[in-house]
Amino acid sequence: SCTVCVTLVMFQRNLTEFREDFAKAKHIAIITGAGVSAESGVPTFRGQGGYWRKWQAQDLATPEAFSRDPSLVWEFYHYRREVMRSKMPNPAHLAIAECESRLSKQGRSVVIITQNIDELHHRAGSKHVYEIHGSLFKTRCMSCGEVKANHKSPICPALEGKGEPDPSAKDARIPVQHLPRCDRSGCNGLLRPHVVWFGETLDSDILTAVEQELEKCDLCLVVGTSSVVYPAAMFAPQVAGRGVPVAEFNMECTPATMRFKYHFEGPCGVTLPPALERHESEAI
């Protein structure tokens, strides 16, 4: 029990100090990863049990897999889209959205830079979100390149009831002309999920915007990310490198923990709300 007490005292002292930095900050950058979504029950497809049928995400989330078997890849993404319909933003998403809305009335800014593709930040009410890995609910046409929001369920008639994750499930083998197609007049190209796959580069416009946000931030939070997926893994260490306080909220220590000023261990839905709630110095 003594170690628990020590941990609690450390947490409180850490939190008090963090709150002082939080009260002074004008531009807060919050970098979020799979850990935040996992607390909403979203499958992460990383580590133990991260399989869909007999595949791991990195087997299917590639341009090669899509050109080889677009039906299988669409089944996987259709399953993930449908799963998301039953998932809700958790207290971490809500605390971030509430903080952004509250601080904007004080002329302060909060920006969310997320590796997640589930749109839970949007659903929680966050406005200023950079989705560096794209979104499950956007498509991109392989012919004309148009990127479009798409919340249809099912995304096309042929995928209805498909995408069962059970390893014994049979592949649907949907003919390519019945997979999601572009509805721009005269196009009808094959659509793909607008997500960044393994082996693809991030959108350079989004990266440039993110770099600008990181250069002006005076406080940075890293929430639910293992700090191993590049380039996002470099964001917070870069910020810490120029002397800006960085706070990590995670279930465990990460390769970057030692470079940060604060580390709050535990579920983000528990540790984040008290860190972001209204500070007594806030007028509004």
N, C-alpha and C positions, 0 to 999 in steps of 0.2 A: 504493500500500500504506500510505502514511502516514495517509491519511484513515481507512483501516480501523483502524489502530492507535488513532488518536484516538477513533474511535467506540467501540472496545472499552474503552478506558480510561474514557471517559464512562459507558459502560454499567455497568462494574464499580463506579465511584464512585457512580453513581446507585443501583445495586443495594444497595451497602453501606448507604447512607443510608436507602433504602426499608426495608431489613431492620430497622433500628433502630425506625422508625415501626411496622412490622409487629409487632415483639416487644412493644411497649407497648399495642397496640390491644386493646380489649375487645369492641367491636362493629364488625365489618367488613361493609360493604355492597359486593357485587360486581354491577355492572351489565353484562349481556352482550348482544351483538347478533349479527347475521348472520355476522360474521367468524369466530366460534367454530364455528358450524355448517359454514361453507364448508370449514374444515380437516378436517371429517369427510366431505367430498364431497357435502354437501347443496346442491342448486341454490338460489341465492338469488333468482333472477328480478329482480335489480336490475342496472342497467348493461348493458354489452355482452353480447350473447348471452342476455339474460335473457328468452327467449321460450318459451312453450309453444304448439305449433302456430304460429299467426300472432299470438298474443295475448301481451301483457305482463301481469304479475300485476295491475297496477292496472286493467286492462280487465275482469278476471273477479272480482276480490276486492272486489265492491261489492254492496250490497243490490239495486241496480237490475238488475245482471247476473243475479242469482239469481232475481228475480221474472220477468225476461224469458225466461231460459233455464236453469232449474235443472239440466237434464240436463248441459249443457255445463260448468257450474260444478262439478257433482259429479264429472264425468270428470276435471277438473283436480285436484280435491282427492283423488280416489281414486288418481290417478297419484302424487301427492306422498306419500300414506300408504304406498303400495306401495314407492316408492323408499326410504323411511325404514327399511323392514324389513331392508335390506342395509347400512345405515349404522351405524357404531359410535361411541360416545363417544371423543374423542381425548384426548391427554395434558393439554390445558387443562381439559376437563370433569373428568377424573380427579383432577387436582391440586386443583381447587376442592372436589370431594366429599371427598377425603382430608383436606384442611385443615379443612373444616367438622366432620368427625367427630372429628379430633384435638383441635381447639380446644374443642369442646363438653365434652370430658372435663376441661378446665381451667377450666370455668365461663366461657368466652368464646363469643361467638356470631358466626356467619357467615350472612348472608342473601344469596340470589341473586335479583336482579331482572332477569328476562330478557324481551327482545322476541321471542325465538325460540319457535316453536310446535311444535318437533319432539320435545320431551320427552327430549332427550339428557342434560340435567342429571339428571333422575330416573333414567334408566338408568345413569348413572355412579355413582348412590348418594346424590346430594344430597337432603336432606330439606326444607330451609327455602327453598322456591322460590316466587316470585311470577311467574306467567306473565301479563304485562300484556296480551299480544295473544292470549291463549287458547291452544288446543292443537289440533293436527291429529287427535288421538285422543280428542276429546270432541265430542259432538253436542248441539244444542239444538233442541227441538221448536218449530216455528212456531205450533202451536196451544196447547199447555199450558205451554210454556216450560221444561220439564224439561231440565236439563243432565246429561249422563251420559257416563262413560268408555266408549269403544268402540274395541276393538283388532281387530275382526273383519276377516278378509281372505278374499274381498273384503267390503266393508261391506254389500253386498246382491247377490243372485245376478245381477241385470241388469247390474251394473258389472264382472263378471268379465271379465278380458282387455281392458277398455276403458281409455281415458285415454292411449293411445299419443301421445307428444309430437310425432311427426313432422308437419311442416306439411302433408303430403299425406294424413294420416289423416282419415277421414270422421267427422263428429260422430255419436255413437251415437243421438241423438234418442230417448232412453228415455222412455216415457210416465210422467207424473208419479206415477201410482199404483205404479210399480215402482221408484221411487227410494227411498232409505232412509226408513223410516217409524217413527214412535214406537210402542214396544211396551207402553206403559202401557195397562191394560185400558180399553177404550172410547174411546181417543184416536185412534190411527192417523194423527196429524198428520204433515206433511212435516218431516223433519229437515234441519237445515243444519249446516255445520261450526261448532263453537263457537270461532270466531276473530273478532277485531275487523277488520272490513273498512274499506277507505277510505271516509271520510265518516261512520263510526260513532264514538261516544265510548267511552272505556275504562270499564270497570266501576268505579263510584265507590267501592265498598267496598275493592277491591284498591288503588286509588289512595290512599285514606286510609291504609291499612295501610302502603303503600310510603312515603308522606310521613313516617309515624311512625318507620319504620326509618331513613330518611335523617336525621331530626332527632336520633336518638340515636347514629348511627354516628360513630366517631372515626378511621376510615380508610375510604377509598372506592377501589375499583378499577373502571375502565371498560375492558371487554375486548371487542375485536372489534366495536365499534360506531362508525359514522361521525359520531355526535353531530349528525345532521341530522333524525331523525324525532322529532317532538314527540308527547307531552310528555317522552319519555325523554331527549331532548337537553338538557332543563333540569335533570335530576336532579343530575348531577355538578357543573355550574357553581354550583348552589345550595349544595351541600355545600362546595365550595371557597370560596364567598363568605363562609362563616362561619369560615374559617381552618382547616378540616380538610384534612389532606393527601390529595390525589387522585392516583392513578397511572393513566396511560393505557397500555394494551397494544394496539398496533394495527399494521397493515402500513404505515401512513403517518400523517403529521400530519393533524389534523382541524380544523374551525373552532374547536374548544374547547381545543386543545392548549395554547395560551399561558396559559390560566387554571389549568392544573394544575401541581402541584409536580414530578411525574415523568412522563417519557414513555419507554416502551420500545418500540422499533420492531422489527418482525419478526413471524413467525408466533407466535400466542399459545401454541401447543403447545410452542414452544421457550422463549419468554421467561417464561411464567407458572410452570412447575414450580419453577425455582430461587428464584423470588420467594416462593413459598408453602411451601417445604419447612420442616421443623422447624428452629427457631432454637435456637442453643445454650443460650439462657436458659430454654427450655421444660423443665419438670420431667418431663413425661410423654413 
